[in-house]
């Protein structure tokens, strides 16, 4: 399971390179617009995910700025092991 989560984190971080390239117009006009919209949708999905999971992170004393940024960047690949760990 840990290997899956690590690969997911790397793949999701790799995804964020595409909207950055699109932001600077390196993908062509049509692709840049499409990739930017997909990036915006993923960003808002992860932001909503953060709102939903923030209470569970707070219960585990993991409601720091770092954890919030990681949830926005990689989503459940970051918070799933935190929520599953035993205290």
N, CA, C and O atoms as a Maestro MAE file, in Angstrom:
{
 s_m_m2io_version
 :::
 2.0.0
}

f_m_ct {
 s_m_title
 :::
 protein
 m_atom[348] {
  # First column is atom index #
  i_m_mmod_type
  r_m_x_coord
  r_m_y_coord
  r_m_z_coord
  i_m_residue_number
  s_m_chain_name
  s_m_pdb_residue_name
  s_m_pdb_atom_name
  i_m_atomic_number
  :::
  1 25 0.826 -1.193 0.000 1 A "UNK " " N  " 7
  2 3 0.000 0.000 0.000 1 A "UNK " " CA " 6
  3 2 0.871 1.258 0.000 1 A "UNK " " C  " 6
  4 15 0.556 2.241 -0.670 1 A "UNK " " O  " 8
  5 25 1.971 1.215 0.759 2 A "UNK " " N  " 7
  6 3 2.852 2.382 0.837 2 A "UNK " " CA " 6
  7 2 3.473 2.690 -0.525 2 A "UNK " " C  " 6
  8 15 3.636 3.855 -0.887 2 A "UNK " " O  " 8
  9 25 3.820 1.642 -1.277 3 A "UNK " " N  " 7
  10 3 4.402 1.845 -2.604 3 A "UNK " " CA " 6
  11 2 3.385 2.522 -3.533 3 A "UNK " " C  " 6
  12 15 3.737 3.420 -4.298 3 A "UNK " " O  " 8
  13 25 2.125 2.084 -3.461 4 A "UNK " " N  " 7
  14 3 1.056 2.688 -4.257 4 A "UNK " " CA " 6
  15 2 0.901 4.171 -3.921 4 A "UNK " " C  " 6
  16 15 0.765 5.004 -4.817 4 A "UNK " " O  " 8
  17 25 0.923 4.497 -2.624 5 A "UNK " " N  " 7
  18 3 0.771 5.892 -2.208 5 A "UNK " " CA " 6
  19 2 1.958 6.737 -2.667 5 A "UNK " " C  " 6
  20 15 1.783 7.885 -3.075 5 A "UNK " " O  " 8
  21 25 3.158 6.173 -2.600 6 A "UNK " " N  " 7
  22 3 4.345 6.910 -3.049 6 A "UNK " " CA " 6
  23 2 4.302 7.162 -4.552 6 A "UNK " " C  " 6
  24 15 4.604 8.263 -5.012 6 A "UNK " " O  " 8
  25 25 3.928 6.145 -5.310 7 A "UNK " " N  " 7
  26 3 3.816 6.315 -6.764 7 A "UNK " " CA " 6
  27 2 2.725 7.336 -7.090 7 A "UNK " " C  " 6
  28 15 2.886 8.152 -7.997 7 A "UNK " " O  " 8
  29 25 1.628 7.290 -6.356 8 A "UNK " " N  " 7
  30 3 0.553 8.257 -6.560 8 A "UNK " " CA " 6
  31 2 0.993 9.681 -6.280 8 A "UNK " " C  " 6
  32 15 0.635 10.602 -7.014 8 A "UNK " " O  " 8
  33 25 1.773 9.866 -5.216 9 A "UNK " " N  " 7
  34 3 2.289 11.208 -4.905 9 A "UNK " " CA " 6
  35 2 3.179 11.718 -6.030 9 A "UNK " " C  " 6
  36 15 3.054 12.865 -6.460 9 A "UNK " " O  " 8
  37 25 4.072 10.865 -6.501 10 A "UNK " " N  " 7
  38 3 4.994 11.270 -7.570 10 A "UNK " " CA " 6
  39 2 4.220 11.590 -8.845 10 A "UNK " " C  " 6
  40 15 4.502 12.586 -9.512 10 A "UNK " " O  " 8
  41 25 3.246 10.750 -9.185 11 A "UNK " " N  " 7
  42 3 2.452 10.982 -10.397 11 A "UNK " " CA " 6
  43 2 1.640 12.273 -10.292 11 A "UNK " " C  " 6
  44 15 1.537 13.024 -11.261 11 A "UNK " " O  " 8
  45 25 1.070 12.526 -9.123 12 A "UNK " " N  " 7
  46 3 0.270 13.739 -8.951 12 A "UNK " " CA " 6
  47 2 1.152 14.980 -8.993 12 A "UNK " " C  " 6
  48 15 0.779 15.989 -9.592 12 A "UNK " " O  " 8
  49 25 2.315 14.911 -8.362 13 A "UNK " " N  " 7
  50 3 3.239 16.040 -8.449 13 A "UNK " " CA " 6
  51 2 3.694 16.247 -9.892 13 A "UNK " " C  " 6
  52 15 3.852 17.381 -10.343 13 A "UNK " " O  " 8
  53 25 3.903 15.141 -10.614 14 A "UNK " " N  " 7
  54 3 4.253 15.235 -12.027 14 A "UNK " " CA " 6
  55 2 3.149 15.878 -12.851 14 A "UNK " " C  " 6
  56 15 3.424 16.604 -13.806 14 A "UNK " " O  " 8
  57 25 1.893 15.612 -12.482 15 A "UNK " " N  " 7
  58 3 0.766 16.232 -13.179 15 A "UNK " " CA " 6
  59 2 0.838 17.748 -13.088 15 A "UNK " " C  " 6
  60 15 0.551 18.441 -14.064 15 A "UNK " " O  " 8
  61 25 1.218 18.272 -11.927 16 A "UNK " " N  " 7
  62 3 1.213 19.724 -11.735 16 A "UNK " " CA " 6
  63 2 2.243 20.434 -12.613 16 A "UNK " " C  " 6
  64 15 2.188 21.655 -12.760 16 A "UNK " " O  " 8
  65 25 3.180 19.686 -13.195 17 A "UNK " " N  " 7
  66 3 4.126 20.289 -14.134 17 A "UNK " " CA " 6
  67 2 3.386 20.739 -15.400 17 A "UNK " " C  " 6
  68 15 3.717 21.771 -15.983 17 A "UNK " " O  " 8
  69 25 2.390 19.962 -15.815 18 A "UNK " " N  " 7
  70 3 1.653 20.304 -17.044 18 A "UNK " " CA " 6
  71 2 0.938 21.650 -16.959 18 A "UNK " " C  " 6
  72 15 1.083 22.457 -17.877 18 A "UNK " " O  " 8
  73 25 0.168 21.935 -15.895 19 A "UNK " " N  " 7
  74 3 -0.434 23.276 -15.829 19 A "UNK " " CA " 6
  75 2 0.607 24.399 -15.758 19 A "UNK " " C  " 6
  76 15 0.375 25.496 -16.267 19 A "UNK " " O  " 8
  77 25 1.749 24.125 -15.130 20 A "UNK " " N  " 7
  78 3 2.799 25.149 -15.111 20 A "UNK " " CA " 6
  79 2 3.332 25.411 -16.517 20 A "UNK " " C  " 6
  80 15 3.544 26.562 -16.899 20 A "UNK " " O  " 8
  81 25 3.548 24.348 -17.281 21 A "UNK " " N  " 7
  82 3 3.983 24.522 -18.669 21 A "UNK " " CA " 6
  83 2 2.916 25.247 -19.485 21 A "UNK " " C  " 6
  84 15 3.231 26.107 -20.308 21 A "UNK " " O  " 8
  85 25 1.661 24.895 -19.251 22 A "UNK " " N  " 7
  86 3 0.561 25.542 -19.972 22 A "UNK " " CA " 6
  87 2 0.453 27.015 -19.605 22 A "UNK " " C  " 6
  88 15 0.111 27.848 -20.444 22 A "UNK " " O  " 8
  89 25 0.741 27.328 -18.362 23 A "UNK " " N  " 7
  90 3 0.671 28.715 -17.905 23 A "UNK " " CA " 6
  91 2 1.644 29.601 -18.675 23 A "UNK " " C  " 6
  92 15 1.367 30.773 -18.930 23 A "UNK " " O  " 8
  93 25 2.781 29.028 -19.041 24 A "UNK " " N  " 7
  94 3 3.784 29.776 -19.791 24 A "UNK " " CA " 6
  95 2 3.659 29.565 -21.300 24 A "UNK " " C  " 6
  96 15 4.533 29.986 -22.057 24 A "UNK " " O  " 8
  97 25 2.576 28.917 -21.742 25 A "UNK " " N  " 7
  98 3 2.304 28.757 -23.166 25 A "UNK " " CA " 6
  99 2 3.196 27.776 -23.887 25 A "UNK " " C  " 6
  100 15 3.384 27.902 -25.097 25 A "UNK " " O  " 8
  101 25 3.748 26.811 -23.196 26 A "UNK " " N  " 7
  102 3 4.678 25.873 -23.811 26 A "UNK " " CA " 6
  103 2 3.997 24.651 -24.429 26 A "UNK " " C  " 6
  104 15 4.680 23.779 -24.966 26 A "UNK " " O  " 8
  105 25 2.678 24.571 -24.365 27 A "UNK " " N  " 7
  106 3 1.971 23.402 -24.889 27 A "UNK " " CA " 6
  107 2 1.142 23.714 -26.127 27 A "UNK " " C  " 6
  108 15 0.436 22.836 -26.624 27 A "UNK " " O  " 8
  109 25 1.206 24.907 -26.623 28 A "UNK " " N  " 7
  110 3 0.342 25.297 -27.734 28 A "UNK " " CA " 6
  111 2 -0.960 25.865 -27.191 28 A "UNK " " C  " 6
  112 15 -1.376 25.524 -26.084 28 A "UNK " " O  " 8
  113 25 -1.600 26.724 -27.962 29 A "UNK " " N  " 7
  114 3 -2.767 27.449 -27.464 29 A "UNK " " CA " 6
  115 2 -3.910 26.530 -27.040 29 A "UNK " " C  " 6
  116 15 -4.449 26.686 -25.945 29 A "UNK " " O  " 8
  117 25 -4.287 25.579 -27.888 30 A "UNK " " N  " 7
  118 3 -5.424 24.708 -27.566 30 A "UNK " " CA " 6
  119 2 -5.130 23.834 -26.349 30 A "UNK " " C  " 6
  120 15 -5.952 23.729 -25.439 30 A "UNK " " O  " 8
  121 25 -3.961 23.212 -26.339 31 A "UNK " " N  " 7
  122 3 -3.602 22.327 -25.221 31 A "UNK " " CA " 6
  123 2 -3.424 23.105 -23.931 31 A "UNK " " C  " 6
  124 15 -3.811 22.638 -22.859 31 A "UNK " " O  " 8
  125 25 -2.840 24.289 -24.031 32 A "UNK " " N  " 7
  126 3 -2.624 25.093 -22.826 32 A "UNK " " CA " 6
  127 2 -3.939 25.422 -22.140 32 A "UNK " " C  " 6
  128 15 -4.054 25.315 -20.919 32 A "UNK " " O  " 8
  129 25 -4.920 25.818 -22.919 33 A "UNK " " N  " 7
  130 3 -6.217 26.172 -22.339 33 A "UNK " " CA " 6
  131 2 -6.876 24.957 -21.687 33 A "UNK " " C  " 6
  132 15 -7.407 25.057 -20.581 33 A "UNK " " O  " 8
  133 25 -6.843 23.822 -22.362 34 A "UNK " " N  " 7
  134 3 -7.442 22.599 -21.824 34 A "UNK " " CA " 6
  135 2 -6.737 22.152 -20.541 34 A "UNK " " C  " 6
  136 15 -7.391 21.829 -19.549 34 A "UNK " " O  " 8
  137 25 -5.424 22.137 -20.564 35 A "UNK " " N  " 7
  138 3 -4.655 21.688 -19.395 35 A "UNK " " CA " 6
  139 2 -4.842 22.648 -18.228 35 A "UNK " " C  " 6
  140 15 -4.912 22.215 -17.078 35 A "UNK " " O  " 8
  141 25 -4.925 23.934 -18.506 36 A "UNK " " N  " 7
  142 3 -5.166 24.896 -17.430 36 A "UNK " " CA " 6
  143 2 -6.526 24.669 -16.778 36 A "UNK " " C  " 6
  144 15 -6.642 24.724 -15.554 36 A "UNK " " O  " 8
  145 25 -7.556 24.414 -17.584 37 A "UNK " " N  " 7
  146 3 -8.883 24.154 -17.010 37 A "UNK " " CA " 6
  147 2 -8.891 22.871 -16.188 37 A "UNK " " C  " 6
  148 15 -9.515 22.817 -15.128 37 A "UNK " " O  " 8
  149 25 -8.207 21.845 -16.666 38 A "UNK " " N  " 7
  150 3 -8.111 20.602 -15.892 38 A "UNK " " CA " 6
  151 2 -7.373 20.859 -14.586 38 A "UNK " " C  " 6
  152 15 -7.766 20.347 -13.538 38 A "UNK " " O  " 8
  153 25 -6.305 21.651 -14.643 39 A "UNK " " N  " 7
  154 3 -5.565 22.003 -13.431 39 A "UNK " " CA " 6
  155 2 -6.424 22.762 -12.431 39 A "UNK " " C  " 6
  156 15 -6.335 22.524 -11.227 39 A "UNK " " O  " 8
  157 25 -7.251 23.671 -12.924 40 A "UNK " " N  " 7
  158 3 -8.152 24.424 -12.040 40 A "UNK " " CA " 6
  159 2 -9.163 23.487 -11.389 40 A "UNK " " C  " 6
  160 15 -9.434 23.600 -10.193 40 A "UNK " " O  " 8
  161 25 -9.719 22.565 -12.166 41 A "UNK " " N  " 7
  162 3 -10.681 21.602 -11.612 41 A "UNK " " CA " 6
  163 2 -10.043 20.710 -10.549 41 A "UNK " " C  " 6
  164 15 -10.641 20.466 -9.501 41 A "UNK " " O  " 8
  165 25 -8.838 20.228 -10.816 42 A "UNK " " N  " 7
  166 3 -8.143 19.381 -9.838 42 A "UNK " " CA " 6
  167 2 -7.814 20.189 -8.584 42 A "UNK " " C  " 6
  168 15 -7.934 19.683 -7.468 42 A "UNK " " O  " 8
  169 25 -7.400 21.440 -8.765 43 A "UNK " " N  " 7
  170 3 -7.102 22.291 -7.612 43 A "UNK " " CA " 6
  171 2 -8.327 22.451 -6.719 43 A "UNK " " C  " 6
  172 15 -8.236 22.296 -5.501 43 A "UNK " " O  " 8
  173 25 -9.477 22.764 -7.327 44 A "UNK " " N  " 7
  174 3 -10.695 22.942 -6.526 44 A "UNK " " CA " 6
  175 2 -11.174 21.631 -5.908 44 A "UNK " " C  " 6
  176 15 -11.730 21.631 -4.810 44 A "UNK " " O  " 8
  177 25 -10.963 20.521 -6.601 45 A "UNK " " N  " 7
  178 3 -11.322 19.221 -6.022 45 A "UNK " " CA " 6
  179 2 -10.474 18.943 -4.786 45 A "UNK " " C  " 6
  180 15 -10.991 18.479 -3.769 45 A "UNK " " O  " 8
  181 25 -9.179 19.223 -4.868 46 A "UNK " " N  " 7
  182 3 -8.295 19.005 -3.720 46 A "UNK " " CA " 6
  183 2 -8.587 20.002 -2.602 46 A "UNK " " C  " 6
  184 15 -8.449 19.672 -1.424 46 A "UNK " " O  " 8
  185 25 -8.987 21.210 -2.961 47 A "UNK " " N  " 7
  186 3 -9.364 22.188 -1.944 47 A "UNK " " CA " 6
  187 2 -10.610 21.719 -1.192 47 A "UNK " " C  " 6
  188 15 -10.679 21.831 0.032 47 A "UNK " " O  " 8
  189 25 -11.586 21.201 -1.921 48 A "UNK " " N  " 7
  190 3 -12.768 20.632 -1.277 48 A "UNK " " CA " 6
  191 2 -12.419 19.435 -0.415 48 A "UNK " " C  " 6
  192 15 -12.982 19.250 0.664 48 A "UNK " " O  " 8
  193 25 -11.492 18.628 -0.891 49 A "UNK " " N  " 7
  194 3 -11.021 17.477 -0.123 49 A "UNK " " CA " 6
  195 2 -10.384 17.932 1.189 49 A "UNK " " C  " 6
  196 15 -10.583 17.304 2.228 49 A "UNK " " O  " 8
  197 25 -9.629 19.011 1.142 50 A "UNK " " N  " 7
  198 3 -9.011 19.552 2.351 50 A "UNK " " CA " 6
  199 2 -10.067 20.001 3.348 50 A "UNK " " C  " 6
  200 15 -9.939 19.749 4.546 50 A "UNK " " O  " 8
  201 25 -11.108 20.662 2.863 51 A "UNK " " N  " 7
  202 3 -12.186 21.113 3.751 51 A "UNK " " CA " 6
  203 2 -12.838 19.920 4.439 51 A "UNK " " C  " 6
  204 15 -13.130 19.972 5.634 51 A "UNK " " O  " 8
  205 25 -13.067 18.843 3.685 52 A "UNK " " N  " 7
  206 3 -13.722 17.659 4.240 52 A "UNK " " CA " 6
  207 2 -12.826 16.936 5.238 52 A "UNK " " C  " 6
  208 15 -13.314 16.465 6.266 52 A "UNK " " O  " 8
  209 25 -11.538 16.836 4.966 53 A "UNK " " N  " 7
  210 3 -10.639 16.005 5.772 53 A "UNK " " CA " 6
  211 2 -9.954 16.789 6.899 53 A "UNK " " C  " 6
  212 15 -9.297 16.190 7.751 53 A "UNK " " O  " 8
  213 25 -10.098 18.107 6.915 54 A "UNK " " N  " 7
  214 3 -9.402 18.939 7.905 54 A "UNK " " CA " 6
  215 2 -9.694 18.507 9.343 54 A "UNK " " C  " 6
  216 15 -8.788 18.519 10.177 54 A "UNK " " O  " 8
  217 25 -10.912 18.133 9.647 55 A "UNK " " N  " 7
  218 3 -11.259 17.702 11.004 55 A "UNK " " CA " 6
  219 2 -10.506 16.455 11.426 55 A "UNK " " C  " 6
  220 15 -10.053 16.352 12.566 55 A "UNK " " O  " 8
  221 25 -10.370 15.496 10.497 56 A "UNK " " N  " 7
  222 3 -9.626 14.274 10.818 56 A "UNK " " CA " 6
  223 2 -8.145 14.567 11.000 56 A "UNK " " C  " 6
  224 15 -7.494 13.976 11.863 56 A "UNK " " O  " 8
  225 25 -7.609 15.476 10.190 57 A "UNK " " N  " 7
  226 3 -6.208 15.858 10.365 57 A "UNK " " CA " 6
  227 2 -6.004 16.551 11.710 57 A "UNK " " C  " 6
  228 15 -4.991 16.343 12.376 57 A "UNK " " O  " 8
  229 25 -6.967 17.371 12.101 58 A "UNK " " N  " 7
  230 3 -6.879 18.071 13.381 58 A "UNK " " CA " 6
  231 2 -6.894 17.076 14.539 58 A "UNK " " C  " 6
  232 15 -6.175 17.265 15.521 58 A "UNK " " O  " 8
  233 25 -7.702 16.021 14.439 59 A "UNK " " N  " 7
  234 3 -7.755 15.004 15.496 59 A "UNK " " CA " 6
  235 2 -6.425 14.263 15.627 59 A "UNK " " C  " 6
  236 15 -6.097 13.776 16.709 59 A "UNK " " O  " 8
  237 25 -5.662 14.173 14.550 60 A "UNK " " N  " 7
  238 3 -4.355 13.508 14.567 60 A "UNK " " CA " 6
  239 2 -3.219 14.505 14.815 60 A "UNK " " C  " 6
  240 15 -2.048 14.147 14.696 60 A "UNK " " O  " 8
  241 25 -3.556 15.753 15.158 61 A "UNK " " N  " 7
  242 3 -2.573 16.830 15.349 61 A "UNK " " CA " 6
  243 2 -1.707 17.038 14.102 61 A "UNK " " C  " 6
  244 15 -0.503 17.270 14.204 61 A "UNK " " O  " 8
  245 25 -2.328 16.952 12.937 62 A "UNK " " N  " 7
  246 3 -1.619 17.137 11.675 62 A "UNK " " CA " 6
  247 2 -2.294 18.213 10.833 62 A "UNK " " C  " 6
  248 15 -2.385 18.079 9.613 62 A "UNK " " O  " 8
  249 25 -2.766 19.274 11.472 63 A "UNK " " N  " 7
  250 3 -3.447 20.343 10.734 63 A "UNK " " CA " 6
  251 2 -2.516 21.534 10.515 63 A "UNK " " C  " 6
  252 15 -2.887 22.680 10.769 63 A "UNK " " O  " 8
  253 25 -1.300 21.248 10.037 64 A "UNK " " N  " 7
  254 3 -0.314 22.293 9.793 64 A "UNK " " CA " 6
  255 2 -0.446 22.812 8.359 64 A "UNK " " C  " 6
  256 15 -1.175 22.248 7.543 64 A "UNK " " O  " 8
  257 25 0.265 23.882 8.075 65 A "UNK " " N  " 7
  258 3 0.287 24.447 6.725 65 A "UNK " " CA " 6
  259 2 0.878 23.430 5.747 65 A "UNK " " C  " 6
  260 15 0.399 23.291 4.621 65 A "UNK " " O  " 8
  261 25 1.918 22.723 6.185 66 A "UNK " " N  " 7
  262 3 2.538 21.703 5.332 66 A "UNK " " CA " 6
  263 2 1.512 20.649 4.911 66 A "UNK " " C  " 6
  264 15 1.416 20.304 3.734 66 A "UNK " " O  " 8
  265 25 0.754 20.146 5.871 67 A "UNK " " N  " 7
  266 3 -0.240 19.122 5.557 67 A "UNK " " CA " 6
  267 2 -1.329 19.670 4.638 67 A "UNK " " C  " 6
  268 15 -1.793 18.965 3.741 67 A "UNK " " O  " 8
  269 25 -1.735 20.905 4.849 68 A "UNK " " N  " 7
  270 3 -2.742 21.519 3.977 68 A "UNK " " CA " 6
  271 2 -2.210 21.642 2.547 68 A "UNK " " C  " 6
  272 15 -2.926 21.333 1.594 68 A "UNK " " O  " 8
  273 25 -0.982 22.083 2.394 69 A "UNK " " N  " 7
  274 3 -0.394 22.214 1.060 69 A "UNK " " CA " 6
  275 2 -0.240 20.857 0.382 69 A "UNK " " C  " 6
  276 15 -0.472 20.733 -0.821 69 A "UNK " " O  " 8
  277 25 0.149 19.842 1.145 70 A "UNK " " N  " 7
  278 3 0.300 18.511 0.563 70 A "UNK " " CA " 6
  279 2 -1.047 17.937 0.127 70 A "UNK " " C  " 6
  280 15 -1.125 17.262 -0.900 70 A "UNK " " O  " 8
  281 25 -2.105 18.196 0.895 71 A "UNK " " N  " 7
  282 3 -3.434 17.726 0.483 71 A "UNK " " CA " 6
  283 2 -3.859 18.447 -0.792 71 A "UNK " " C  " 6
  284 15 -4.452 17.831 -1.678 71 A "UNK " " O  " 8
  285 25 -3.569 19.730 -0.898 72 A "UNK " " N  " 7
  286 3 -3.914 20.465 -2.114 72 A "UNK " " CA " 6
  287 2 -3.101 19.950 -3.303 72 A "UNK " " C  " 6
  288 15 -3.619 19.875 -4.417 72 A "UNK " " O  " 8
  289 25 -1.840 19.596 -3.078 73 A "UNK " " N  " 7
  290 3 -0.992 19.122 -4.173 73 A "UNK " " CA " 6
  291 2 -1.267 17.677 -4.569 73 A "UNK " " C  " 6
  292 15 -1.401 17.382 -5.756 73 A "UNK " " O  " 8
  293 25 -1.355 16.769 -3.595 74 A "UNK " " N  " 7
  294 3 -1.428 15.341 -3.933 74 A "UNK " " CA " 6
  295 2 -2.698 14.659 -3.454 74 A "UNK " " C  " 6
  296 15 -2.891 13.473 -3.722 74 A "UNK " " O  " 8
  297 25 -3.562 15.367 -2.758 75 A "UNK " " N  " 7
  298 3 -4.850 14.810 -2.362 75 A "UNK " " CA " 6
  299 2 -4.753 13.679 -1.353 75 A "UNK " " C  " 6
  300 15 -3.986 13.747 -0.393 75 A "UNK " " O  " 8
  301 25 -5.546 12.633 -1.587 76 A "UNK " " N  " 7
  302 3 -5.642 11.561 -0.593 76 A "UNK " " CA " 6
  303 2 -4.359 10.759 -0.466 76 A "UNK " " C  " 6
  304 15 -4.202 10.017 0.504 76 A "UNK " " O  " 8
  305 25 -3.441 10.881 -1.408 77 A "UNK " " N  " 7
  306 3 -2.164 10.183 -1.274 77 A "UNK " " CA " 6
  307 2 -1.400 10.673 -0.048 77 A "UNK " " C  " 6
  308 15 -0.553 9.953 0.480 77 A "UNK " " O  " 8
  309 25 -1.690 11.885 0.408 78 A "UNK " " N  " 7
  310 3 -1.037 12.402 1.614 78 A "UNK " " CA " 6
  311 2 -1.820 12.068 2.878 78 A "UNK " " C  " 6
  312 15 -1.231 11.614 3.858 78 A "UNK " " O  " 8
  313 25 -3.130 12.283 2.878 79 A "UNK " " N  " 7
  314 3 -3.871 12.157 4.140 79 A "UNK " " CA " 6
  315 2 -4.300 10.738 4.467 79 A "UNK " " C  " 6
  316 15 -4.559 10.446 5.634 79 A "UNK " " O  " 8
  317 25 -4.386 9.849 3.499 80 A "UNK " " N  " 7
  318 3 -4.844 8.488 3.784 80 A "UNK " " CA " 6
  319 2 -3.961 7.762 4.805 80 A "UNK " " C  " 6
  320 15 -4.502 7.166 5.736 80 A "UNK " " O  " 8
  321 25 -2.630 7.784 4.675 81 A "UNK " " N  " 7
  322 3 -1.814 7.111 5.702 81 A "UNK " " CA " 6
  323 2 -1.919 7.778 7.075 81 A "UNK " " C  " 6
  324 15 -1.794 7.106 8.098 81 A "UNK " " O  " 8
  325 25 -2.144 9.079 7.106 82 A "UNK " " N  " 7
  326 3 -2.270 9.784 8.387 82 A "UNK " " CA " 6
  327 2 -3.534 9.338 9.104 82 A "UNK " " C  " 6
  328 15 -3.508 9.072 10.305 82 A "UNK " " O  " 8
  329 25 -4.631 9.256 8.380 83 A "UNK " " N  " 7
  330 3 -5.911 8.875 8.981 83 A "UNK " " CA " 6
  331 2 -5.896 7.411 9.410 83 A "UNK " " C  " 6
  332 15 -6.511 7.055 10.416 83 A "UNK " " O  " 8
  333 25 -5.204 6.566 8.662 84 A "UNK " " N  " 7
  334 3 -5.165 5.132 8.971 84 A "UNK " " CA " 6
  335 2 -4.221 4.769 10.107 84 A "UNK " " C  " 6
  336 15 -4.387 3.715 10.720 84 A "UNK " " O  " 8
  337 25 -3.240 5.604 10.404 85 A "UNK " " N  " 7
  338 3 -2.245 5.239 11.428 85 A "UNK " " CA " 6
  339 2 -2.871 5.169 12.813 85 A "UNK " " C  " 6
  340 15 -3.795 5.915 13.138 85 A "UNK " " O  " 8
  341 25 -2.351 4.264 13.609 86 A "UNK " " N  " 7
  342 3 -2.811 4.090 14.992 86 A "UNK " " CA " 6
  343 2 -2.043 5.043 15.888 86 A "UNK " " C  " 6
  344 15 -0.870 5.331 15.647 86 A "UNK " " O  " 8
  345 25 -2.704 5.525 16.914 87 A "UNK " " N  " 7
  346 3 -2.012 6.398 17.877 87 A "UNK " " CA " 6
  347 2 -1.405 5.600 18.976 87 A "UNK " " C  " 6
  348 15 -0.783 6.163 19.877 87 A "UNK " " O  " 8
  :::
 }
 m_bond[347] {
  # First column is bond index #
  i_m_from
  i_m_to
  i_m_order
  :::
  1 1 2 1
  2 2 3 1
  3 3 4 2
  4 3 5 1
  5 5 6 1
  6 6 7 1
  7 7 8 2
  8 7 9 1
  9 9 10 1
  10 10 11 1
  11 11 12 2
  12 11 13 1
  13 13 14 1
  14 14 15 1
  15 15 16 2
  16 15 17 1
  17 17 18 1
  18 18 19 1
  19 19 20 2
  20 19 21 1
  21 21 22 1
  22 22 23 1
  23 23 24 2
  24 23 25 1
  25 25 26 1
  26 26 27 1
  27 27 28 2
  28 27 29 1
  29 29 30 1
  30 30 31 1
  31 31 32 2
  32 31 33 1
  33 33 34 1
  34 34 35 1
  35 35 36 2
  36 35 37 1
  37 37 38 1
  38 38 39 1
  39 39 40 2
  40 39 41 1
  41 41 42 1
  42 42 43 1
  43 43 44 2
  44 43 45 1
  45 45 46 1
  46 46 47 1
  47 47 48 2
  48 47 49 1
  49 49 50 1
  50 50 51 1
  51 51 52 2
  52 51 53 1
  53 53 54 1
  54 54 55 1
  55 55 56 2
  56 55 57 1
  57 57 58 1
  58 58 59 1
  59 59 60 2
  60 59 61 1
  61 61 62 1
  62 62 63 1
  63 63 64 2
  64 63 65 1
  65 65 66 1
  66 66 67 1
  67 67 68 2
  68 67 69 1
  69 69 70 1
  70 70 71 1
  71 71 72 2
  72 71 73 1
  73 73 74 1
  74 74 75 1
  75 75 76 2
  76 75 77 1
  77 77 78 1
  78 78 79 1
  79 79 80 2
  80 79 81 1
  81 81 82 1
  82 82 83 1
  83 83 84 2
  84 83 85 1
  85 85 86 1
  86 86 87 1
  87 87 88 2
  88 87 89 1
  89 89 90 1
  90 90 91 1
  91 91 92 2
  92 91 93 1
  93 93 94 1
  94 94 95 1
  95 95 96 2
  96 95 97 1
  97 97 98 1
  98 98 99 1
  99 99 100 2
  100 99 101 1
  101 101 102 1
  102 102 103 1
  103 103 104 2
  104 103 105 1
  105 105 106 1
  106 106 107 1
  107 107 108 2
  108 107 109 1
  109 109 110 1
  110 110 111 1
  111 111 112 2
  112 111 113 1
  113 113 114 1
  114 114 115 1
  115 115 116 2
  116 115 117 1
  117 117 118 1
  118 118 119 1
  119 119 120 2
  120 119 121 1
  121 121 122 1
  122 122 123 1
  123 123 124 2
  124 123 125 1
  125 125 126 1
  126 126 127 1
  127 127 128 2
  128 127 129 1
  129 129 130 1
  130 130 131 1
  131 131 132 2
  132 131 133 1
  133 133 134 1
  134 134 135 1
  135 135 136 2
  136 135 137 1
  137 137 138 1
  138 138 139 1
  139 139 140 2
  140 139 141 1
  141 141 142 1
  142 142 143 1
  143 143 144 2
  144 143 145 1
  145 145 146 1
  146 146 147 1
  147 147 148 2
  148 147 149 1
  149 149 150 1
  150 150 151 1
  151 151 152 2
  152 151 153 1
  153 153 154 1
  154 154 155 1
  155 155 156 2
  156 155 157 1
  157 157 158 1
  158 158 159 1
  159 159 160 2
  160 159 161 1
  161 161 162 1
  162 162 163 1
  163 163 164 2
  164 163 165 1
  165 165 166 1
  166 166 167 1
  167 167 168 2
  168 167 169 1
  169 169 170 1
  170 170 171 1
  171 171 172 2
  172 171 173 1
  173 173 174 1
  174 174 175 1
  175 175 176 2
  176 175 177 1
  177 177 178 1
  178 178 179 1
  179 179 180 2
  180 179 181 1
  181 181 182 1
  182 182 183 1
  183 183 184 2
  184 183 185 1
  185 185 186 1
  186 186 187 1
  187 187 188 2
  188 187 189 1
  189 189 190 1
  190 190 191 1
  191 191 192 2
  192 191 193 1
  193 193 194 1
  194 194 195 1
  195 195 196 2
  196 195 197 1
  197 197 198 1
  198 198 199 1
  199 199 200 2
  200 199 201 1
  201 201 202 1
  202 202 203 1
  203 203 204 2
  204 203 205 1
  205 205 206 1
  206 206 207 1
  207 207 208 2
  208 207 209 1
  209 209 210 1
  210 210 211 1
  211 211 212 2
  212 211 213 1
  213 213 214 1
  214 214 215 1
  215 215 216 2
  216 215 217 1
  217 217 218 1
  218 218 219 1
  219 219 220 2
  220 219 221 1
  221 221 222 1
  222 222 223 1
  223 223 224 2
  224 223 225 1
  225 225 226 1
  226 226 227 1
  227 227 228 2
  228 227 229 1
  229 229 230 1
  230 230 231 1
  231 231 232 2
  232 231 233 1
  233 233 234 1
  234 234 235 1
  235 235 236 2
  236 235 237 1
  237 237 238 1
  238 238 239 1
  239 239 240 2
  240 239 241 1
  241 241 242 1
  242 242 243 1
  243 243 244 2
  244 243 245 1
  245 245 246 1
  246 246 247 1
  247 247 248 2
  248 247 249 1
  249 249 250 1
  250 250 251 1
  251 251 252 2
  252 251 253 1
  253 253 254 1
  254 254 255 1
  255 255 256 2
  256 255 257 1
  257 257 258 1
  258 258 259 1
  259 259 260 2
  260 259 261 1
  261 261 262 1
  262 262 263 1
  263 263 264 2
  264 263 265 1
  265 265 266 1
  266 266 267 1
  267 267 268 2
  268 267 269 1
  269 269 270 1
  270 270 271 1
  271 271 272 2
  272 271 273 1
  273 273 274 1
  274 274 275 1
  275 275 276 2
  276 275 277 1
  277 277 278 1
  278 278 279 1
  279 279 280 2
  280 279 281 1
  281 281 282 1
  282 282 283 1
  283 283 284 2
  284 283 285 1
  285 285 286 1
  286 286 287 1
  287 287 288 2
  288 287 289 1
  289 289 290 1
  290 290 291 1
  291 291 292 2
  292 291 293 1
  293 293 294 1
  294 294 295 1
  295 295 296 2
  296 295 297 1
  297 297 298 1
  298 298 299 1
  299 299 300 2
  300 299 301 1
  301 301 302 1
  302 302 303 1
  303 303 304 2
  304 303 305 1
  305 305 306 1
  306 306 307 1
  307 307 308 2
  308 307 309 1
  309 309 310 1
  310 310 311 1
  311 311 312 2
  312 311 313 1
  313 313 314 1
  314 314 315 1
  315 315 316 2
  316 315 317 1
  317 317 318 1
  318 318 319 1
  319 319 320 2
  320 319 321 1
  321 321 322 1
  322 322 323 1
  323 323 324 2
  324 323 325 1
  325 325 326 1
  326 326 327 1
  327 327 328 2
  328 327 329 1
  329 329 330 1
  330 330 331 1
  331 331 332 2
  332 331 333 1
  333 333 334 1
  334 334 335 1
  335 335 336 2
  336 335 337 1
  337 337 338 1
  338 338 339 1
  339 339 340 2
  340 339 341 1
  341 341 342 1
  342 342 343 1
  343 343 344 2
  344 343 345 1
  345 345 346 1
  346 346 347 1
  347 347 348 2
  :::
 }
}
